[in-house]
Amino acid sequence: MQYFNNIVDTIGNTPLVKLNRITQNIPGLFLAKVEYFNPGNSIKDRIGIKMILDAEADGRLKPGGTIIECTSGNTGMGLALASVVRGYKCIFTTTDKQSKQKLDILRALGAEVIVCPTNVEPEDPRSYYSVAKRLAKEIPNSIHMNQYDNLSNRAAHYETTGPEIWKQTEGKITHYVTTIGTGGTVMGTAMYLKEKNPNIQVLGVDVYGSLLKKYHDTGDLDMNEVFPYVTEGIGEDFVPANYDMKYIDHIEQVTDKDGAIMARKLAREEGIFCGYSAGTLMQGLQQMKDKFDKDAVVVCILHDHGSRYVAKIYNDEWMRERGFLTDEPVTAKSIIERKRIKELVSASPNETVAAAFKKMKEMALTQLPVVENDAIIGSITERDILQLLMDNPVNREDEVGKLMSKPFPVVGLQDTAQDISKLINAQNSAVMVKANSGLWSIITEFDLIEAMAG
Ligand SMILES: Cc1ncc(COP(=O)(O)O)c(C=O)c1O
């Protein structure tokens, strides 16, 4: 029979998967180490069990003890899984920046989760770091795991991630690329790989708002580099003890926006549905493309699964609110989605011109489609009405159907702003589009300008 003794034993030996499209403009072979194949869906399962085993071995953790940690979710998951198997209680402190699903997942595994404010200094008593330290002092038989300064973190990668990559690439790896947070992933793996072959280039990918790059490049701990950012799990406002910067050959910084866009691209182009930092890494590769040549064998760590980010980077509304979707082509669909007045205001052919004009005035509209039995049969504009009144004031009691102009042209949901703009001109002030719901919507010149101007 083939089985594992418990879920913890399934950690590691994640697959290396060739990237076929997203890096096709860069020379070399790009291999993603897809860490969501771990049972907790992230690379942090590796360090969860390692930190526990090391603490048991040197007596810091005793049977029935409580494990305390500040974690953005992934390390919590790794610790929670291992704690269930080995019989410990977990308390996690985290920040209000983290996705709610991540916290619910931890609670599902029996952990207690305490949410702390993001934008306070690490030394502030309210920070998730300080709260964890305090609880560890107050609760008997408890241990603050502290993945930042706990060297079992990088040791986990020295013992597992590094050897796996060396074996899987048959020692042919030339570049190792990973995003960086606590530094455990980059350091442990780099230490192992550079021992095997000191020529392997280690490239770290950081986020703007973190001081790690500047510290690596200059040795300065420059707090001016630090500002709030939304990318989860990476970047720091201090240098955790797991780092030894001499093992890292280069650090590249990526914006929140570019990382988010690339995570979506990774899912769509490769079918690899990963978290935010995987997108950050993909963008880092693009920014560093001059570092690779046709013989390069590049191993990229993809830390976690996309399911934890469905309410964030995989949600169009979240992306749009942050201005992250501006590179997407503006289409009829995106224009009607952002319209403030959703329901179509229209005239019927047998109402009077005066009634139609009253409606336009009340709703501050300059044109109306004329609709009969869900068919667009004509249009009436301010200009048409003015013309009628100039000709003969009594016309205002005429029926719209008698005096209306031809209907606005109909466009498809996927037609772009460029397509639509060709149809809007002096003679024609709007176009019509049928939404997926089956309801008609109008796109006016104003809607088009508003959508294009962002
Ligand atoms: C999603 C994600 N990516 C990247 C990292 C960075 O890894 P490390 O902390 O080992 O530097 C983390 C760490 O929390 C993470 O959760």
The ligand as an SDF file (V2000), in Angstrom:
LIG
                    3D

 16 16  0  0  0  0  0  0  0  0999 V2000
    2.9200   34.7010   -0.7140 C   0  0  0  0  0  0  0  0  0  0  0  0
    4.3130   34.8680   -0.2330 C   0  0  0  0  0  0  0  0  0  0  0  0
    5.2680   35.1190   -1.1310 N   0  0  0  0  0  0  0  0  0  0  0  0
    6.5480   35.2870   -0.7670 C   0  0  0  0  0  0  0  0  0  0  0  0
    6.9330   35.2410    0.5710 C   0  0  0  0  0  0  0  0  0  0  0  0
    8.3740   35.4840    0.9200 C   0  0  0  0  0  0  0  0  0  0  0  0
    9.0590   34.3580    1.4020 O   0  0  0  0  0  0  0  0  0  0  0  0
   10.1050   34.4930    2.5500 P   0  0  0  0  0  0  0  0  0  0  0  0
    9.3950   34.9570    3.7840 O   0  0  0  0  0  0  0  0  0  0  0  0
   10.6530   33.1090    2.7280 O   0  0  0  0  0  0  0  0  0  0  0  0
   11.1570   35.4730    2.1530 O   0  0  0  0  0  0  0  0  0  0  0  0
    5.9560   34.9720    1.5340 C   0  0  0  0  0  0  0  0  0  0  0  0
    6.2860   34.9750    2.9580 C   0  0  0  0  0  0  0  0  0  0  0  0
    5.4750   35.1930    3.8310 O   0  0  0  0  0  0  0  0  0  0  0  0
    4.6200   34.7790    1.1300 C   0  0  0  0  0  0  0  0  0  0  0  0
    3.6480   34.5120    2.0260 O   0  0  0  0  0  0  0  0  0  0  0  0
  1  2  1  0
  2  3  1  0
  2 15  2  0
  3  4  2  0
  4  5  1  0
  5  6  1  0
  5 12  2  0
  6  7  1  0
  7  8  1  0
  8  9  2  0
  8 10  1  0
  8 11  1  0
 12 13  1  0
 12 15  1  0
 13 14  2  0
 15 16  1  0
M  END
$$$$
